[in-house]
Amino acid sequence: MENNEAELNIYKTNARLFQILSYMSEAERRKLKSALIANLPKSESRKHLSVLIPNLSVTKRLELLKRLENWHHSKIAELREHPRKSSFIPAECLSDGVSFTDFIQNISNGGVFIQTEVGFYVGQQITMTFSLPEVEKDITISGKVVRFDSQGISVQFDKLLTNI
């Protein structure tokens, strides 16, 4: 059982690494490849990232994933129209007739990131109800899922939230 779990974690790590690679420009991928082959024999330098990454040790892959996650989050932050604030706000959510409660990890006038294990797809509509300390009434707002990963979902509000 432990062996299967370890294989699943390696699979998830590889999948996330290649997902982040898909967001990178060709120049960024070449730069990453150069960094990965810096200590390899000349014959290895001709290999594609899809071969180089799986040949890294599990420890090196996890380290690479951490660095690429940080890079990816900084790129997303650069593109955001509305700056996000870290938070830990319980939110009652309703989507496709299913209701659940999870936590908003960050929030802006334009959307939220909700930590959840509930499965979603891009474009899925969701309605959330939550409270903000500076607002007397509960806020109910709808939006659509614009991104999902193993940590949760990013939701873009259908209209701007003016209370943030």
MIKE-371322 format. One record per residue: residue number from 0; residue in three letters; x, y, z of N, C-alpha, C in turn. Coordinates in Angstrom, 2 decimals. Example, Ala and Ser with C-alpha at 12.3 -4.5 7.8 and 13.67 -1.06 7.14 Angstrom:
  pos  code       nu       nv       nw      cau      cav      caw       cu       cv       cw
    0   ala    13.19    -5.69     7.80    12.30    -4.50     7.80    13.20    -3.30     7.80
    1   ser    12.85    -2.25     7.08    13.67    -1.06     7.14    12.90     0.03     7.87
This chain:
  pos  code       nu       nv       nw      cau      cav      caw       cu       cv       cw
    0   met     0.82    -1.20     0.00     0.00     0.00     0.00     0.86     1.25     0.00
    1   glu     1.93     1.28     0.82     2.80     2.44     0.88     3.47     2.67    -0.47
    2   asn     3.85     1.59    -1.15     4.49     1.70    -2.45     3.55     2.35    -3.46
    3   asn     2.26     1.95    -3.44     1.27     2.55    -4.33     1.10     4.04    -4.04
    4   glu     1.09     4.39    -2.77     0.94     5.80    -2.38     2.15     6.61    -2.83
    5   ala     3.34     6.05    -2.69     4.56     6.74    -3.14     4.52     6.94    -4.65
    6   glu     4.07     5.92    -5.40     3.95     6.05    -6.85     2.94     7.10    -7.23
    7   leu     1.83     7.17    -6.49     0.81     8.17    -6.75     1.36     9.57    -6.51
    8   asn     2.13     9.76    -5.43     2.73    11.06    -5.15     3.72    11.46    -6.23
    9   ile     4.50    10.52    -6.74     5.43    10.81    -7.83     4.65    11.20    -9.08
   10   tyr     3.57    10.49    -9.34     2.73    10.79   -10.49     2.16    12.20   -10.37
   11   lys     1.64    12.56    -9.19     1.07    13.89    -8.97     2.15    14.96    -9.13
   12   thr     3.34    14.69    -8.60     4.45    15.64    -8.73     4.79    15.86   -10.19
   13   asn     4.95    14.76   -10.93     5.26    14.86   -12.36     4.17    15.61   -13.11
   14   ala     2.93    15.28   -12.82     1.81    15.92   -13.51     1.81    17.43   -13.26
   15   arg     2.04    17.84   -12.01     2.06    19.27   -11.70     3.26    19.96   -12.34
   16   leu     4.41    19.29   -12.35     5.60    19.86   -13.00     5.30    20.14   -14.48
   17   phe     4.73    19.17   -15.16     4.47    19.35   -16.58     3.32    20.32   -16.83
   18   gln     2.40    20.43   -15.88     1.34    21.43   -16.01     1.96    22.83   -15.96
   19   ile     2.86    23.06   -15.02     3.51    24.36   -14.91     4.37    24.62   -16.15
   20   leu     5.06    23.59   -16.65     5.86    23.76   -17.87     4.99    24.25   -19.03
   21   ser     3.75    23.80   -19.07     2.88    24.20   -20.17     2.55    25.69   -20.12
   22   tyr     2.70    26.32   -18.95     2.45    27.76   -18.82     3.68    28.58   -19.21
   23   met     4.82    27.93   -19.31     6.07    28.64   -19.57     6.24    28.95   -21.05
   24   ser     6.90    30.07   -21.32     7.25    30.38   -22.70     8.40    29.47   -23.13
   25   glu     8.66    29.43   -24.42     9.76    28.62   -24.93    11.09    29.09   -24.33
   26   ala    11.27    30.39   -24.21    12.50    30.95   -23.63    12.65    30.52   -22.17
   27   glu    11.55    30.51   -21.43    11.61    30.09   -20.02    11.94    28.60   -19.92
   28   arg    11.39    27.79   -20.83    11.71    26.36   -20.82    13.17    26.11   -21.17
   29   arg    13.72    26.89   -22.14    15.14    26.74   -22.48    16.02    27.11   -21.28
   30   lys    15.64    28.15   -20.56    16.40    28.56   -19.38    16.37    27.46   -18.31
   31   leu    15.20    26.86   -18.10    15.08    25.77   -17.15    15.93    24.58   -17.59
   32   lys    15.87    24.24   -18.85    16.66    23.13   -19.37    18.15    23.38   -19.14
   33   ser    18.60    24.60   -19.41    20.01    24.95   -19.18    20.40    24.75   -17.73
   34   ala    19.51    25.13   -16.83    19.81    24.96   -15.40    19.86    23.48   -15.03
   35   leu    18.98    22.68   -15.62    18.94    21.25   -15.30    20.14    20.49   -15.86
   36   ile    20.65    20.91   -17.02    21.74    20.16   -17.64    23.12    20.69   -17.25
   37   ala    23.17    21.73   -16.44    24.45    22.35   -16.07    25.45    21.33   -15.52
   38   asn    24.98    20.35   -14.78    25.87    19.37   -14.17    25.81    17.98   -14.82
   39   leu    25.21    17.92   -16.00    25.09    16.63   -16.67    26.18    16.48   -17.74
   40   pro    26.50    15.23   -18.13    27.45    15.02   -19.23    26.90    15.62   -20.52
   41   lys    27.78    15.95   -21.45    27.41    16.59   -22.72    26.34    15.78   -23.47
   42   ser    26.43    14.46   -23.43    25.47    13.62   -24.16    24.04    13.80   -23.64
   43   glu    23.90    14.15   -22.37    22.58    14.34   -21.78    21.96    15.69   -22.17
   44   ser    22.79    16.64   -22.60    22.31    17.99   -22.85    21.36    18.10   -24.04
   45   arg    21.32    17.08   -24.87    20.44    17.11   -26.03    19.03    16.61   -25.69
   46   lys    18.84    16.12   -24.51    17.54    15.56   -24.14    16.53    16.66   -23.86
   47   his    15.29    16.35   -24.12    14.17    17.25   -23.89    13.80    17.25   -22.40
   48   leu    13.13    18.31   -21.96    12.70    18.38   -20.55    11.84    17.19   -20.16
   49   ser    11.05    16.67   -21.11    10.18    15.53   -20.80    10.98    14.28   -20.46
   50   val    12.26    14.25   -20.81    13.14    13.13   -20.46    13.98    13.50   -19.24
   51   leu    14.43    14.75   -19.18    15.30    15.17   -18.08    14.59    15.13   -16.72
   52   ile    13.38    15.63   -16.67    12.67    15.75   -15.38    12.39    14.39   -14.74
   53   pro    11.82    13.41   -15.46    11.58    12.11   -14.83    12.86    11.40   -14.38
   54   asn    14.00    11.77   -14.95    15.27    11.15   -14.55    15.86    11.79   -13.30
   55   leu    15.26    12.89   -12.82    15.72    13.49   -11.57    15.29    12.61   -10.40
   56   ser    16.02    12.66    -9.32    15.61    11.94    -8.11    14.30    12.55    -7.60
   57   val    13.58    11.81    -6.80    12.32    12.29    -6.25    12.56    13.57    -5.46
   58   thr    13.63    13.62    -4.69    13.96    14.81    -3.91    14.18    16.01    -4.81
   59   lys    14.93    15.82    -5.89    15.20    16.91    -6.84    13.93    17.36    -7.55
   60   arg    13.04    16.40    -7.87    11.77    16.76    -8.51    10.91    17.59    -7.58
   61   leu    10.86    17.20    -6.30    10.07    17.96    -5.33    10.64    19.37    -5.15
   62   glu    11.96    19.46    -5.13    12.62    20.77    -5.02    12.30    21.63    -6.25
   63   leu    12.38    21.02    -7.42    12.05    21.73    -8.66    10.59    22.16    -8.65
   64   leu     9.70    21.29    -8.20     8.28    21.63    -8.14     8.06    22.84    -7.24
   65   lys     8.72    22.86    -6.09     8.56    23.99    -5.17     8.99    25.29    -5.83
   66   arg    10.13    25.25    -6.52    10.63    26.46    -7.20     9.70    26.89    -8.33
   67   leu     9.22    25.92    -9.10     8.34    26.26   -10.21     6.97    26.75    -9.71
   68   glu     6.49    26.20    -8.60     5.24    26.69    -8.01     5.40    28.16    -7.62
   69   asn     6.52    28.50    -6.98     6.77    29.89    -6.59     6.83    30.79    -7.82
   70   trp     7.52    30.32    -8.87     7.61    31.09   -10.11     6.21    31.29   -10.70
   71   his     5.43    30.22   -10.74     4.08    30.27   -11.32     3.19    31.23   -10.56
   72   his     3.23    31.18    -9.23     2.39    32.08    -8.43     2.79    33.53    -8.63
   73   ser     4.09    33.80    -8.79     4.52    35.18    -9.02     4.05    35.66   -10.39
   74   lys     4.04    34.77   -11.40     3.55    35.14   -12.73     2.06    35.45   -12.68
   75   ile     1.30    34.64   -11.96    -0.14    34.86   -11.84    -0.39    36.20   -11.15
   76   ala     0.37    36.48   -10.09     0.21    37.73    -9.36     0.45    38.94   -10.26
   77   glu     1.40    38.82   -11.19     1.69    39.91   -12.12     0.50    40.18   -13.04
   78   leu    -0.25    39.16   -13.37    -1.36    39.29   -14.30    -2.67    39.72   -13.64
   79   arg    -2.74    39.68   -12.34    -3.99    39.98   -11.65    -4.36    41.45   -11.74
   80   glu    -5.60    41.67   -12.06    -6.11    43.04   -12.12    -6.38    43.56   -10.71
   81   his    -6.77    42.66    -9.81    -7.11    43.04    -8.44    -6.19    42.30    -7.47
   82   pro    -5.40    43.01    -6.67    -4.49    42.33    -5.73    -5.26    41.51    -4.71
   83   arg    -4.70    40.37    -4.36    -5.35    39.47    -3.40    -4.81    39.69    -2.00
   84   lys    -5.67    39.43    -1.02    -5.29    39.47     0.39    -5.41    38.07     0.94
   85   ser    -4.39    37.64     1.70    -4.47    36.34     2.36    -5.60    36.36     3.36
   86   ser    -6.27    35.23     3.50    -7.39    35.16     4.43    -7.59    33.71     4.86
   87   phe    -8.49    33.53     5.79    -8.93    32.21     6.20   -10.39    32.38     6.61
   88   ile   -11.26    32.42     5.60   -12.67    32.75     5.80   -13.51    31.54     5.42
   89   pro   -14.34    31.03     6.34   -15.24    29.94     5.95   -16.27    30.45     4.95
   90   ala   -16.52    29.64     3.93   -17.50    30.01     2.90   -18.43    28.84     2.65
   91   glu   -19.72    29.14     2.66   -20.71    28.14     2.27   -20.83    28.24     0.76
   92   cys   -20.62    27.13     0.08   -20.59    27.12    -1.38   -21.69    26.23    -1.93
   93   leu   -22.23    26.62    -3.07   -23.26    25.85    -3.75   -22.92    25.82    -5.23
   94   ser   -22.85    24.61    -5.78   -22.57    24.46    -7.21   -23.20    23.16    -7.70
   95   asp   -23.91    23.26    -8.80   -24.56    22.09    -9.40   -25.39    21.30    -8.39
   96   gly   -26.08    22.02    -7.50   -26.94    21.38    -6.51   -26.23    20.77    -5.32
   97   val   -24.92    20.89    -5.26   -24.15    20.35    -4.15   -23.68    21.51    -3.28
   98   ser   -23.92    21.41    -1.96   -23.44    22.46    -1.06   -22.35    21.89    -0.15
   99   phe   -21.42    22.74     0.21   -20.30    22.36     1.06   -19.72    23.61     1.67
  100   thr   -18.93    23.43     2.71   -18.23    24.55     3.34   -16.74    24.30     3.25
  101   asp   -16.01    25.29     2.73   -14.56    25.25     2.66   -14.03    26.63     3.02
  102   phe   -12.73    26.82     2.90   -12.13    28.07     3.35   -11.53    28.87     2.21
  103   ile   -11.84    30.16     2.21   -11.23    31.10     1.27    -9.82    31.37     1.78
  104   gln    -8.83    31.12     0.94    -7.42    31.31     1.30    -6.93    32.70     0.94
  105   asn    -7.48    33.27    -0.15    -7.18    34.66    -0.48    -8.36    35.23    -1.24
  106   ile    -8.47    36.57    -1.17    -9.65    37.23    -1.71    -9.25    38.57    -2.31
  107   ser    -9.97    38.98    -3.35    -9.80    40.30    -3.94   -11.17    40.80    -4.37
  108   asn   -11.21    41.99    -4.94   -12.48    42.51    -5.44   -13.01    41.65    -6.59
  109   gly   -12.10    40.94    -7.28   -12.50    40.19    -8.46   -12.67    38.70    -8.28
  110   gly   -12.23    38.15    -7.13   -12.36    36.71    -6.96   -11.72    36.18    -5.70
  111   val   -11.71    34.85    -5.59   -11.18    34.16    -4.41   -10.45    32.89    -4.84
  112   phe    -9.62    32.41    -3.93    -9.08    31.06    -4.05    -9.63    30.30    -2.86
  113   ile   -10.32    29.20    -3.12   -10.94    28.39    -2.08   -10.20    27.06    -1.99
  114   gln    -9.72    26.76    -0.79    -9.09    25.46    -0.56   -10.21    24.43    -0.48
  115   thr   -10.16    23.45    -1.38   -11.21    22.44    -1.40   -10.71    21.16    -2.05
  116   glu   -11.34    20.07    -1.69   -11.07    18.78    -2.32   -12.22    18.38    -3.24
  117   val   -13.24    19.24    -3.31   -14.38    18.98    -4.18   -13.93    19.17    -5.62
  118   gly   -14.33    18.27    -6.51   -13.93    18.34    -7.91   -14.69    19.41    -8.67
  119   phe   -13.99    20.19    -9.47   -14.59    21.25   -10.27   -14.02    21.22   -11.67
  120   tyr   -14.64    21.94   -12.57   -14.11    22.12   -13.92   -14.12    23.62   -14.24
  121   val   -13.25    24.03   -15.15   -13.18    25.43   -15.54   -14.49    25.82   -16.18
  122   gly   -15.02    26.95   -15.76   -16.29    27.45   -16.26   -17.48    27.10   -15.39
  123   gln   -17.28    26.22   -14.41   -18.38    25.82   -13.53   -18.82    27.00   -12.67
  124   gln   -20.12    27.23   -12.57   -20.67    28.30   -11.75   -20.71    27.87   -10.29
  125   ile   -20.47    28.82    -9.40   -20.50    28.57    -7.96   -21.03    29.81    -7.27
  126   thr   -21.83    29.60    -6.23   -22.33    30.69    -5.40   -21.76    30.51    -4.00
  127   met   -21.25    31.59    -3.43   -20.61    31.54    -2.11   -21.27    32.53    -1.17
  128   thr   -21.36    32.14     0.09   -21.81    33.04     1.14   -20.76    33.03     2.23
  129   phe   -20.31    34.23     2.62   -19.27    34.35     3.65   -19.39    35.70     4.33
  130   ser   -18.66    35.86     5.42   -18.65    37.11     6.18   -17.26    37.72     6.14
  131   leu   -17.25    39.04     6.10   -16.00    39.77     6.24   -16.07    40.58     7.52
  132   pro   -14.96    40.70     8.24   -14.98    41.40     9.54   -15.51    42.82     9.46
  133   glu   -15.21    43.53     8.38   -15.60    44.93     8.28   -17.00    45.15     7.69
  134   val   -17.70    44.04     7.37   -19.02    44.14     6.77   -20.04    43.48     7.70
  135   glu   -21.15    44.18     7.97   -22.14    43.67     8.92   -22.94    42.48     8.39
  136   lys   -23.32    42.53     7.13   -24.15    41.47     6.55   -23.29    40.42     5.86
  137   asp   -23.83    39.18     5.79   -23.16    38.15     5.01   -23.14    38.57     3.54
  138   ile   -22.11    38.16     2.85   -21.98    38.44     1.43   -22.31    37.16     0.67
  139   thr   -23.22    37.28    -0.29   -23.52    36.17    -1.19   -23.18    36.65    -2.59
  140   ile   -22.29    35.91    -3.25   -21.83    36.30    -4.58   -21.59    35.05    -5.41
  141   ser   -21.81    35.19    -6.70   -21.57    34.06    -7.59   -20.39    34.35    -8.51
  142   gly   -19.88    33.29    -9.08   -18.75    33.42    -9.99   -18.54    32.13   -10.73
  143   lys   -17.43    32.09   -11.48   -17.13    30.88   -12.22   -15.70    30.45   -11.91
  144   val   -15.49    29.14   -11.94   -14.16    28.57   -11.70   -13.30    28.89   -12.92
  145   val   -12.15    29.53   -12.67   -11.25    29.87   -13.77    -9.97    29.05   -13.73
  146   arg    -9.73    28.37   -12.60    -8.54    27.53   -12.47    -8.78    26.57   -11.33
  147   phe    -8.21    25.37   -11.43    -8.26    24.41   -10.33    -6.95    23.65   -10.30
  148   asp    -6.59    23.20    -9.11    -5.44    22.32    -8.94    -5.70    21.47    -7.71
  149   ser    -4.70    20.73    -7.27    -4.90    19.81    -6.14    -5.16    20.55    -4.83
  150   gln    -4.88    21.84    -4.79    -5.08    22.62    -3.56    -6.48    23.24    -3.48
  151   gly    -7.09    23.50    -4.62    -8.39    24.14    -4.60    -8.75    24.78    -5.92
  152   ile    -9.62    25.82    -5.84   -10.14    26.46    -7.05    -9.99    27.98    -6.97
  153   ser    -9.77    28.58    -8.13    -9.81    30.03    -8.26   -11.14    30.39    -8.89
  154   val   -11.84    31.31    -8.26   -13.16    31.72    -8.73   -13.12    33.20    -9.08
  155   gln   -13.59    33.53   -10.27   -13.72    34.92   -10.68   -15.18    35.31   -10.44
  156   phe   -15.39    36.39    -9.67   -16.75    36.83    -9.38   -17.43    37.33   -10.66
  157   asp   -18.76    37.15   -10.70   -19.54    37.65   -11.84   -19.60    39.18   -11.82
  158   lys   -19.51    39.79   -10.64   -19.44    41.23   -10.51   -18.41    41.56    -9.43
  159   leu   -17.82    42.74    -9.49   -16.80    43.12    -8.52   -17.39    43.24    -7.13
  160   leu   -16.62    42.82    -6.18   -16.96    42.94    -4.76   -16.37    44.26    -4.29
  161   thr   -17.18    45.15    -3.78   -16.69    46.49    -3.42   -16.28    46.60    -1.96
  162   asn   -16.49    45.54    -1.18   -16.23    45.61     0.27   -14.80    45.27     0.67
  163   ile   -13.95    44.91    -0.27   -12.59    44.46     0.07   -11.67    45.65     0.21
